[in-house]
Amino acid sequence: PLELLQRCPEWAGKIVVVQVGISAFERGDDYTKTRNEIISMVTNINNRWPGTVQFQECAESEMRLQQRMALLRAADVVMVTTIRDGLNLIPLEFTIAHLDALTEQGRNDGRKRGLCILSEFSSCTRVMRGALHVNPWKISEIATAFYQALTMSEDERMRRISIASEFVTRVTTQRWALAVMLDLKGVQKNEDAGKYAGAGLGLGFRLLGMDSKFNSLDANSVARAYRSAKSRLILLDYGGTILANDNLDQLQRFQFVKKSRPPSVPTEGLISTLKELCSDHRNIVFVVSGKERHSLTKTLCHIPNLGLAAEHGMFVSWPTPKVGGKRRWETLVPDQDRSWRSIATMIMEVYTSRTHGSYIEETEMKVLWQYRDADPEFGYLQSRELEDHLSNVLRGFSVDILHGGVEEGGYVEVRPKGVNKGVVSMHIIKNMEKIFNKGKLEFALVIGDDHCDEPMLSVIRQVGRRASEAHIAKKGGQPLAPLPATIAQVDVSSCDEYISSNLKCFTSTVGKKPTAAANYVNDVEDVHELLESLVKVTTRETVHSGFYSVVDLKTMDDTPTSPGPEAVKFDAQTSWQRSLSMCQLHTPDMSGEPTDARVSNNLDDFLGTMEEDGEDDDNFF
């Protein structure tokens, strides 16, 4: 009121501000200091404009609903300027107290009553759309709202009261209770109950819900499916999956973005494992990362036949036997107008200047505003405002604006439309047959670690789902259980002609958390062990080239079941003949005379070819 009376002294003596304070002795010195400041301010205002402010302090028991409604009924305007609050019912109670202002009698009583002035930080601001909303930190804005309430036209005042009254009378306590009871009545027991686990400490504690079938990845199952497949696809995330994550430590992340600290690099063991996987002609191996092209090329360009996808799949470099030098890249989406980058950067600089701890990160494809190091609450408020601002300004550009909360790293990102790891994984599947002369895909292994990998995990899991459904439709069987809600539904039907009905898909995330993946591994070391075990499958086949164990004899039929470089080709004129002893296994040649195959004649001969002790086929690592 002080600002209002200084601007408009003609209102002196015409308005009275009633301030009711609830005693809070339990707050000790803070209560005493606040009370003294209020009394001092009231005294100063009343010394200049006598009778303008009436301050009354009372216990909470003396200001119950009955007493509040009497006071609110006597008031013409209510003002709530909270900086932060929980459930604030004062504006709703005030609206109820003045419902009769909409009647003919209320309009003719000579009082301009029924208006609310609300802080934009108040809990009920979003539902009280008829109120005047103010920023409580701006005294001039509050004074303007005071003056607007005093001089508002009758039509606008009635419209605002009607809007507020509609919500208060429609959304009642009885309706809320009815909704709760209906929800309880509609609840059905979930036979497939999820698993819940706690994570974090203190204010960071959260409850994680996961599907009950969410178990650790079975390396034996992966290896068996890998061994029997003729066409394999392996998609691996980079940071946090095959390499330690530079984003876990906030200081290291900031130093990395500002180029004051070099990023982590792959170990010699990992490089050797990737080389072995890529050397198998049945494999197509891709590292799909959010990093820039030069970062991936610098660390992985010396691995022959390794495919690279940079910046979440915006840039794709297909596998090539050439190593070192400059790689050939193609873009996932056509090159387009990039003038949006300067606009987005300019807007982000404004929010960076007003948000301590935030910074801008630019790559070849995208622009990010990072607020992970800012105050969590203020940074989140600023990020939502920035997201709305960018959405309005960049509406005419072909871009996507993504917002990751504090749990996801705290960022607002602008990138070209239609670019994510899910899209690039479908792109790779569709081009396998054309570029690599591969048959239909029979094996897929996808591993990621964070929210950026979820589109890729969702797509591959749905591709595998369609293959399983096709197989069931052909053979007959029970329908599959519905996919969990963590999977973002995507139309993957365009991949149907490139996948086999016997496709085996394995999706995994690093760390146990809600995800679109079907399984999880504990850490990066587990990923390395899994990849090394797949290398052992290939190595084992090479070591025993031309010889067959008893386990192999079990699976022999008219068609080979263990493909590989040494797999025997069958046609109408040559076929295996089953024998009662291992030494009689042979194939007839074109002349009809038996020709000895490279099969061990006795157990000693077979064991003598092994470099290490053999183990059961299902547990060879």
N, C-alpha and C positions, 0 to 999 in steps of 0.2 A: 504493500500500500504506500510505502514511502516514495517509491519511484513514481507511482500514479499521481499522488498528490503534488509532487514537485512539478510534474508535467501539466496537470489539470487542477490547479488550486480551487477551481469553482466547485469541486466535489467535496471539499472539506466541510465537515459537519453533516454531510448527506449520507455517508457510508460509515458502517461500523464493522470492524473485523473482530470476530469472536475466535479466540485461540484456546483450545482445551488441551491441557497436558496431563498425561497419565504418570503418576509418580513411579519411579523405578529406583528405589533405594538400594536394591541389590547391585547396582552398577557402580556404587561407591563414588570415587572422586569424579568420574565421568558424568554422573548424574548431577552432582553439585555444580560442576563447571558449566554444564549445559543450562541448568536452571538459572544460574546467575546471569549468563549471557542473554537469555530470553527476557528476563526481568529488566535488564539494562536497556535492551532495544525497545521494549514496550514503553518504558519511562521516557526515553528520548523522543519517541514519536508522539506520545501524549503531551509532552511539554510543548511541542510545536503546534500540534493539532489536538486539543483536549478531547478526550472521549472517543478517539478514533479506534483504539485497540482495547479489547476487553480480554485479559488473560486470566484463566482460571485453572488451577491445578487440583486434581482429585485422584482418588484411588480408583483402580480398575473396577472394583465392585460397585462404585458409585456411578459408573457410566455404562450400564448394561443396555440392552436393545431398547427398552422402554424409554430410558433417559435420552439415548441417542436419537430416537425417532422424534421425540418432542423438540430437541434442539434443531435437528435437520428440517423439521416442518416449519420452524420459525425462520430459518435462513432462506435467502433468495438464491444465493450462489454458494456452491461448495468447491473448495480448492484443495487438491491433494498433490503435493509436489515432492513425493518420495524419490529418493535416489535409488533405493532398492527395497523391495518388499516381497512378501509372500502372497497370501490370499487376502486381498484388500476388498472388503465388502462395503465400505463407506459410500462410494459412488452409486452402488446398486441400491442401498438403503435410501439414499437421498432421492433417487429416481422414483422409488416406490412411494415415498412421502409426498411427492408432488404429481402423482398420476392425475389428480383432479384438475391440474392446470390445463389439460386438454379439453375439459368440459366447458360448456357455455358459461357456467357460473364462475369457473376458475379464470376464464379469459377476462371477465368483467370485474375481477376483484381489485384491479389497479396495481397489482404486483408483477414485476418482471422477474419471475422466479422459475426454478427448475433446471438451470444450466450448471454443468460441471466443468471445472478446469482441471485437467489431469496431466500429470507428468507422463512423458512418453516412456519412462522406465517403469511405470506402474503395471502391476500384473493384469489389471482389467482394461488396459488401454485398447487392446485389440478388439474387444467385444463392445466397448462403449464408443461406438462410432459417432454418436451425436455430441460427444463432449468436445471442448476446445483443448487440443493437445499442445503442451509446451515443453521446452527443455528447462528443467529446474535450475540448471547452471546459468541460464541467461535471464538476469533480472528484468532487462528491458522487454523480453518476450512475455514474461509473466504480467508485467504492467500493461502491455498491449492487450493481452487476453482479458484482464480486468476491465479495461475500457471497452473492449468489444462486447463483453457480457452486459455492461451497463447501458450501452447505446444500440444494441442489436435490434433489428426490425422485428415486428411481431410475427411475421410469416416465417422468418428464419428460425426464431426461437421455438415456435410451435413444431417446425420440422425437426429440429434437433431433439426436442423432448420426445417427439413421436418415435424417432429412430431408437433412442435409448430405452424407451418404455416397451417397445416391441420385443427387444431381447430379454429384458428383465421379467416380463410377464409370460413369455413363452418358455424360457429355460428356467424352470422352477426346481425347487428341491424335490418335489413329488415326481417330476419328470425324470430327474437324475436317478432317483431311487428305482423308478420303473425300468429305466434303461439297464441299471445294474442287475435287477432281478431277471429281466429278459435275457441278458448276456449269460447269466448263471444257468438259466434254464436251457439255453441253446448250446452249452458246452457239452462235448462228447469226449469220452475217454479215448485218448490216443494210444492205440495198441503199440505203436512204435515210438515210445517215449524217448525224448532226447536226453543227451548227457549234458550236465552242467558242471562248470569248474570255475573257481574263483581265480582272479589274476590281479596283481597290483597290491599296493599298500596305501592305507590312509584314504585321502580324497581321490587317489587314483585307482582305488579298488573297483572292479567291475565283474559282473557275472557273465561268463561266456557259455552260450548254448550251442551244442553241436548235435548232429544226427547220431542216433544210437549205433549206427553201423560205421561210424567214423573211426577207423582203426589205423594203426601204423601200416605202412606199405610193406607187403609181403615180398621180400626180394626173391624168394624161391619161385613164386607165381610169375613174377616179371621175367625171370630168367627162362622158365619153361616156355612161356609165350614168345619170348625173344628168339629162342633157339629154333622154334618150328616155323617162324614167319619168313617169307621170301621178300617182302617189301616192308621196311620199317621206317618210322618217322620219330625222331627224338627232338623235342623242343625244350630248351633250357633257358631260364632267366639267368642274368649275369650276377649283379650285385645282390648278395643275400641268399643265393642259391648255389652257384658253383664257386663263389668268391665271397669273402667276408664283406658284410654290409658297411659301407662308409657312412650311411645315414643314421646308424644307431646312436652314435655320439654326436650331440648337437654342435659342439665346438669343432670337431673334425669335419662335420658337414659344412659349417660356415667357412672353414679354412679351405676346404676343397672347392666350394663354389667361387671363392675369391682368388683361387689359384695360388694360395700361399702354402699348400700342402699337396704332395703328389697322391694320386689315388692308389688303392691297393691293386696288386698285379697277381695274375695266376702263378701258382707254384709249378715247378718242373714236373712234379708228379701228375698234376691235373693236365698239363699240356700233353704229356705222354699218353694219358688215358684218352683224351679227345682225339689225338692222332690215330690211336688204335681203332677207335669207334668209326672214324671217318674213312679209314682204309678198307673197311668191309663194304664191298660194292652193293650189299643189300640195304645199307643204312643211308638215310638222309638226316644229317645232324645240323640243327640250327641253334645259334645263341640269339635269343630275342631279348633285347635290352632297351632301357630308356635312355641309355647314354648316347652321346653324339658319335658320328661316324669315325672321326679321327681317334677317339678313345678306344673303340673296338678294334680298329685297324692296327693301332699301335701295339696292342697286347695279343691279338689273335690272328694276325694276317699270315703268320708263318706256319699255320696248320692247314695242310692241303685238304681239299674237299669239305671244308667247314663253311656252312652258310651263316650269314650274319644279317640281323635285322636291327637297325638302330632307331632310336627315338620312338619307341613303342610300335615299330613297324612302318614308320613313314618312309624309311629308306631300306631297301632290300638288296643284298649282294648274294647272288646264288653261288653254291659250292663250285669251286674251280681247283684243278690240280696245281695251278700256279701258286707259288708262295712268294711273300715279300712284294715290294713294289706297290703300285696303285691298283686298287680294286675297282671293279665296275659296279656302279650302284644304279638302281632304278627306284622311282618314287611310287608309293602305293596309290596316291591320288595325283591327278594332273597338277602341274605347276600353275599357280594362280596368283591373283593380286595379293601382295604382301604388305600393302600400305597399312593394314590393320595393326601391324607390329608397333609402328611408331605411335599410333593412337593409344594402344593398350599400355605401352611403356610410359607414356606421358601421364596417363591417368594413375597408373600404379605409383609413379614417383610422388604424386600428391599424397597418397595414403601412406607411403613409406615415410614421408617427412612428419606425419602426424602420429605414427605408430612406432614407438621406440622398440627396437629389436627386430623389426621387419626388414626385408631386403628383397631385391629383384634378381631373378636368375633368368638369363636368356640363353637359349640354344638355337641351333639352326632352324628348328621347326616351331618352337613354342616359346612363350613368355610366362614365367611364374612369379607370383608374389608370395613369398614365404613369410609366415608369421609364427613359426614354431617357437621362436625365442622371445616373442612378445608376451605381454600379460595375457593369459589364456582367455579371460572373459572379454577384455577390451579388444584383443586381437580378433576374436570370433565376431564381435559386433562390427568391427571395421571390415572384416572379410565379407560379411553378408551385404554390407552397404556397397563394397567394391564390386561384388558379383552383380548386384542390381544395376549399378552404374555401367559396367561393361556390357551387360545384356542390352541395355537401351542404346548405348552409343554404337555398338558393333552389330546391331540387328541386321544391317544390310550386307554384312560380310559372311562368307562361308566358313564359319569358325564354330567350334564348340567351347563353351566356358564351363570348366569343371571346378568343383569346390570340394577339397578334402579337409575334413574336420581335424581337430587336434590329434585324435587317435590315429589318423592317417598321415600325419606329418604337418598339417596346418598349412594349406596353400590354396591359392586361386590360380588356375591355369587357363591360358588361351592357346588353342591349337587348331590346325585345320580340321574341318568337319570330316568325319568318317575315318579317323585314324585311331586304332587301338590294336592291342595284341591279338584280340579275337579275330579281327578282320584279316590281319596278316597270316594267321594260322590257316584260315580258310583259303587264302590266296596260295599258300604253299601247297596245300593238299590238291587244289585244282590244277596246279602246274607240274606235279610230280611226274605224271605219265608223259607229258609233252616234253619236258626239259631233261628228265633223267631216264626216260624209256623204262620206267618201272611199271609193274602190274598194279593191280588194285591194292590199296593199303591194307595190310594185315596186322600191323602192330604199331601202336602209338604210345609214347611215354612223354608226359608233359610235367615239368616241375617248375614251380614258382614260389614266391615267398611273401608278396604283399598285394595290396588292392589293385595295383597296376596289372598284375598277372591274372586277376579274376576273369576278365573277358576271355582270355586264352583258355583257361581251365574250363570255363562254362561251355565254350564252343566245342572243345575236344570231347568233353563228357557227353554233350548232346549228340555229337557225331557217333560216338560209340553206342549211345542209347538207340539211335535209329538203326544201326547195324544189328544190334541185339534183337530189336523188334522185328526186323526183316527176317532174321534167322528163325525166330519163334513162329512167325507167320508161315514160313516154309516147312518147318518140322513139326509145328504144333506144340503147344505147351501153355503153362500158366502165364498170364500177362504180368508185366513187370510192375513193381511198386512205383508210385509217383516220385519224381525227382524232388529233392529238398528245396525249400524256399530260397536258399542261399544262391541258387543258380539263376542267373539272368537269362530269360528266355530269348533265344535268337533263332531266326530261320536258317537252318543249316541244310535244307533240302537240296541246295545246289551242289553239295558235296557227295550226294548219294551215288552217282555214277563212278566215283573215283575210289570208293571204299568197298572192301569185301564184306560179305555177310558174316564172315568168321573173324572180323576185326576184333582184336583185343586191345582195349584202351586202359591206360593206367595214368591217373592224374594225382598229383601229390603237391602239398604245400609244405614249406619248411617251418616247423613249429606247429603246435597244436592250437588252433584258433578257428573261429567260424570262417568257412570258405566254400567255394564251389567245387573244390577238389574232393575226390572220393576217399583219399587217404592222406596221411602225413608222414614226414620223416622229422626226426628231432632237430637236426642241425646240418650245417654245411658238410661236416665230416661224414654224415650218413649218406649224403648225396654222392660224395666221392667214392665211398665204399660200394654203393649201388652201381655206379658207372664202371668201377673196376671189376665188379662181378660179371657185368655184361661182356667186358673184354675177355675175361676168363672163359666165357662160353665159346667165343671165337677161337681163342688159343687152344682150347681143348679139342675142338674139331680139327684144327690144323695138326696138332700133335698126333692124333689118331687117324690121320688121313689114310684112307684105303682099308682100314681095319674096323671091325664091328664087334661090339661087346654083346653079351647076352641081353642087356637092356635094349640094344638096337634090334636084336632079332625078334623081340616081342612085338615091335611096331611095324615090321616089314610086311608089305602087302603088294598088290599089283601096281601100286603107285608109291613113290618114295614119300616118306613123311618128314625126313630130316634134310631140308634143302641146304645147299652150300656149294662152294666151288667144286667139291669133289663128288657131288650127288650123281648117281648113275642115271642115265637117261633110258627110258623104256619106250618101246614101240611095239607094233604088232608082231615083230619077228623075234624080239628078245624079251625075256622075262625071267624073274627070279623063280627058282624052284625050292620049295621048303624041303629040308632034309631032317632026318632023325638025329644026325650027329653034326657037330660043327665042321668036321673035316670033309664032309660030303657036299658042302654048299658050293654050287657052281652055276654058271650060265652057259647055255648052248650057243655056239657061234653059228655063222651063216652056213657052215658046211655040215652042221649037225654033230660035230665032235665036241666033247666037253672041253672047256678052257678054264684053267684054274683062275679064280679071282683072288685078289689080295686079301685073303681071309686067314686068320691065324689057325693053325692046325691043332694047337693045344693051348691050354691055359698059360703055360710057361712062355710060349711064344707071344701070346697077347700081352701078358704082364711085362715082358721084356721090352716092349716098345714104349712103356710109360716112363716119364721122367720123374714122376713122383707117385706116391701111393694113390690108388684110385679110391673114390668114395662113391656112395650111392648117387645116382644121377640127380636126385632132387636136392642134394646137400653137398654140392661140389665146391662151395666157397664158405 
